[in-house]
Amino acid sequence: MGGGSAVKWLAFWWLGVCSSSRFVYGGNFYEDFEISWGGDRAKIFNSGALLSLSLDNLSGSGFHSKKTYLFGRIDMQLKLVAGNSAGTVTAYYLSSEGPRHDEIDFEFLGNLSGDPYIVHTNVFTQGKGNREQQFYLWFDPTKNFHTYSIIWNPQQIVLLVDNYPIREFRNTEAMGVPFPNTQPMRIYSSLWNADDWATRGGLIKTDWTHSPFTAYYRNFNFNTITNPADYSSKSSSAASPHTTYQLDAFGRRRLRWVQKYFMIYNYCTDLKRFPQGLPPECNHHHY
């Protein structure tokens, strides 16, 4: 992970102590989600409190929410594939439907045993992505459950890990950048084989002798709006704190800390990729 490893490992310990389960959860996988594909590779346990996805050499698996949502906060706890997970991707994201879809992505790229997972994030607007940021995590995401959250409102999108913001994508429609604020989205997750690109750019292939690969989900929470009219009505019942959420000074310090020590790729600094100029939102005072 390069220089400054002592600082980073101290940070690992500190965040490991401070990362928490200080969240209030609700919901039931039987009631709120449907298995999308993969047959019995996707399973719901414990009266709907736990879900697992598995991948073998024949197929992966996935699920999606029964409802669509427009704005709010979504929390999900995941325990990722342990051991040699090279070539696998566990995706957890929001997406609208159709070719000009909007999408907000967490993708967890598998690794050789002992190597860190990479968290790959992206934001699609009107069918266009190419806004990748990647991070290492400050803990082993295969040992315990950790909380991955998406806050989405008309002003911004914030991605959080154990309540630490790792990425902010603000609404810069005034600069001509589309922002996902009109199409309701469904929650999706899948576990699939992507060994053509996922691990070291595709150099490391999936070792099927370690299959089935399995990820686990629990403790999801929705604080969201399911009816777009509820937001436009400006009623007090629709004005949840998440629809007006913005990072405060403490949150910004946390965001800068994560991006300083754990970000490994940022499209807004990739001049080789954009020789004609960085995307317009990159010229703003944030990424």
WOTAQUI-V672482 format. One record per pair of residues at least 6 apart in sequence whose C-alpha atoms are under 7 Angstrom apart, sorted by the first residue. I is the first residue (numbers start at 1). J is the second residue. Records with the same first field share a line. If there is no record, write none. Layout:
I: J + J
//
This chain:
8: 261
12: 138 + 139
16: 139
19: 162
20: 162
25: 219 + 220 + 221
26: 219 + 220 + 221
27: 220 + 221
28: 48 + 49
29: 44 + 48 + 49
30: 48
32: 65 + 66
33: 63 + 64 + 65 + 66
34: 63 + 64 + 65 + 66
35: 42 + 62 + 63 + 64
36: 62 + 63 + 64
37: 61 + 62 + 63
38: 59 + 60 + 61 + 62
41: 53 + 54 + 55 + 61
42: 52 + 53 + 54 + 61 + 62
43: 51 + 52 + 53
44: 50 + 51 + 52
45: 51
49: 218
50: 217 + 218
51: 216 + 217 + 218
52: 214 + 215 + 216 + 217
53: 61 + 62 + 191 + 214 + 215 + 216
54: 60 + 61 + 191 + 212 + 213 + 214 + 215
55: 61 + 191 + 192 + 211 + 212 + 213 + 214
56: 211 + 212 + 213
57: 208
60: 191 + 192
61: 190 + 191 + 192
62: 189 + 190 + 191
63: 188 + 189 + 190
64: 186 + 187 + 188 + 189
65: 186 + 187 + 188
67: 186
68: 184 + 185 + 186 + 226
69: 184 + 185 + 186 + 224 + 225 + 226
70: 184 + 185 + 224 + 225 + 226 + 228
71: 152 + 153 + 224 + 225 + 243
72: 151 + 152 + 153 + 223 + 224 + 225 + 242 + 243
73: 150 + 151 + 152 + 222 + 223 + 224 + 242
74: 149 + 150 + 151 + 221 + 222 + 223
75: 147 + 148 + 149 + 150 + 220 + 221 + 222
76: 147 + 148 + 149 + 218 + 219 + 220 + 221
77: 145 + 146 + 147 + 148 + 217 + 218 + 219 + 220
78: 145 + 146 + 147 + 216 + 217 + 218
79: 141 + 142 + 144 + 145 + 146 + 215 + 216 + 217
80: 141 + 142 + 215 + 216
81: 142 + 213 + 214 + 215
82: 142
83: 113
84: 111 + 112 + 113
85: 110 + 111 + 112
86: 110 + 111 + 112 + 199 + 204 + 205 + 206
87: 110 + 193 + 194 + 195 + 198 + 199 + 204 + 205 + 206
88: 109 + 110 + 192 + 193 + 194 + 195 + 198 + 206
89: 107 + 108 + 109 + 110 + 191 + 192 + 193 + 194 + 198
90: 107 + 108 + 109 + 190 + 191 + 192
91: 106 + 107 + 108 + 189 + 190 + 191
92: 105 + 106 + 107 + 188 + 189 + 190
93: 104 + 105 + 106 + 187 + 188 + 189
94: 103 + 104 + 105 + 185 + 186 + 187 + 188
95: 101 + 102 + 103 + 104 + 185 + 186 + 187
96: 102 + 103 + 183 + 184 + 185 + 186
99: 127
100: 126 + 127
101: 125 + 126 + 127
102: 124 + 125 + 126 + 127 + 180
103: 123 + 124 + 125
104: 122 + 123 + 124
105: 121 + 122 + 123
106: 119 + 120 + 121
107: 119 + 120 + 121
108: 117 + 118 + 119 + 120
109: 117 + 118 + 119 + 198 + 199
110: 117 + 198 + 199
111: 117 + 199
116: 136
117: 136 + 137
118: 134 + 135 + 136
119: 134 + 135 + 136
120: 132 + 133 + 134 + 135
121: 132 + 133 + 134
122: 129 + 131 + 132 + 133
123: 129 + 131
125: 178 + 179 + 180
131: 267
132: 266 + 267
133: 265 + 266 + 267
134: 263 + 264 + 265 + 266
135: 262 + 263 + 264
136: 262 + 263
137: 262
146: 162
147: 161 + 162
148: 160 + 161 + 162
149: 159 + 160 + 161
150: 158 + 159 + 160
151: 157 + 158 + 159 + 242
152: 158
153: 242 + 243 + 244
154: 181
155: 170 + 171
156: 168 + 169 + 170 + 171
157: 168 + 169 + 170
158: 165 + 167 + 168 + 169
159: 165 + 166 + 167 + 168
160: 166
164: 254
165: 251 + 254 + 255
166: 255 + 258 + 259
167: 255
168: 287
169: 287
171: 179
172: 281
173: 179
177: 281
195: 202 + 204 + 205 + 206
196: 202
230: 238
231: 238
268: 278 + 282 + 287
271: 278
281: 287
//
